[in-house]
Amino acid sequence: APRVTVTGRAAPIEDPGLKARWLARHPYAALYADFGDFALWRMVPVGGLLVGGFAAAHRLRATDLQRDATVLAAAEADIIAHVNADHPDTLALLAGVPGEWRMIAVDPDGFDLAASDRVVRVAFDAPAEDADAVRKALIRAARTARAK
């Protein structure tokens, strides 16, 4: 089976917005997220190795491993609020499992949905670099899910 090894530099980060985002993905961690020894770390990739099978290894550059999500990150809270308020039925359809799903994160490659202690990752069919691209990707995903 294909696998990837990623190397990089890790450093602790202190950003209340990222902590809130992380807690949305891991709500059970709220019990200890304010402890003095709790910290979030960010790894900045510097390279990697993709092994696709026997004699099929390829070196990866940092640019191969991450997208610039600056524009989308600035719009994330608004996207999440809109989708959760106006499209809950669509979220359940996209999750593929009944439940009270809510969007908890969005990035250029897709979005995360949560219902109770379950989390589902939904990938976009193409990278979405801004809010308009996310809107179009969500419409395509909803149409595809409805057609099934």
N, C-alpha and C positions, 0 to 999 in steps of 0.2 A: 504494500500500500504506500502511496506517496506520503512524504513527510517533509516538514520544514524545521530547520534549526535557525533560530534568530539570535543574534548577538547584539548587545547594545550597552549603553550606559544608563544606570538607574540612579535616581535621586529622589529624595522625599519632596513632596509638594504640599503647600498649604494654600488651598483655594476652596473657600466655602461652597462655591458653585459646583466644583468637581466632587466635593464630598457629598453634596445633596444628590448629584447625579448617580454616584456610586451607591448611596443608600436606597435610591429608587430601584436599583437593580438587585440590591441585597438588603431588603428591609429588616431581616432578622438581625443584622449587624448593628442596628440602632442601639441595642443593649450595651454594646461596648465601644461604640464609635467615639465617645467623648472621654474614654480613658486616656491617661497621660501617655501610655506607651503605644497608642493607636496612631498609625500614620498611613497615608496613601503615598505610593511611589509611582513615578512615571519612568518608563523605560523608553529611551530614544534609540531606535534601531540604528546600527551602523553597518549591518550586513547580515547575510544569512546564507544558508545552503538548502536548496531544494533537491531532494532525492526522489526521483520519480520511478525508480526501479533499478534493476541491475545495470550498472554502467551508465546511469542516466542522472548524474548529479550536476547541478548548475549553481554557480555562485549568484547571489542576489545583492544588489546595491541597496542602500537605505531608501533611495527613491522608489525602488520596486516594492517596498514593504509598507509604505504609508502614503496617504493622500493629504493634501492641504485641506483641512476642514474648518479653517478660520471663519469663512463667510457663513457656512452652515451652522457652526457652533453658536454664532451670534443670533441666529434665528431659531435655534432649537426649542427654547421655552415657548415661543409663540406657536410654532408648528405643533408641539405636543398639546398645548392648551386647546388649540382649534380642533385638532383631530379627536381628542378625548371628549370634548364638549359636543361636537357636531356629528361624529361618525362612529358611535359605539357599535352599531350593528356590523359595520364594515370591518372593524377590528376583530370581532368574533369570527367573521368569515375568513379573514386573513390568517388568524391563529390556527384555524382548522380544527379547533376543539371548543366545545361549548364552554362558556364562562363569561364573567364580567371583566373583559380584557381592557387594558388601558396601555397606551403607548408610554414608555418610560425613557426612551432614548432614540435618537436618530443620528446617523452619520452618513458619509458619502456612499457606503456600501449597503446600507439597509437600516432596519430599525428593530428595537426590542419591544415586545409586548409582555405584560405581566397580568396574571390573575391569581390572586391568593399567593401561594408559594411557587407557582409555575411561571417560567419565563420561556418565551419562544422568540427565536431570531428569525426575521423575515428579510431575505436578501433582495436587493433591487436587481432588475435585469440589466442595468447599466449604472455606472457611478452617477450620483446626484451631488453636484457641487454647491447648489444654493436652494433656497426655499421653493422657487418655481420648479426646479428639476425634481425636488421631492414630491411636490404636488402631482406632477405628471407621472412620476413613478408609482405613486400610490393609486392613481386612477387606473393605470395599466394593470397593477397587481389586483385591484378589486375586480376589474373586468375579467381577468383571467380566472380568478377564484369563483366568480359567479357563473362562468361558462362551464365549470366542472360539474 
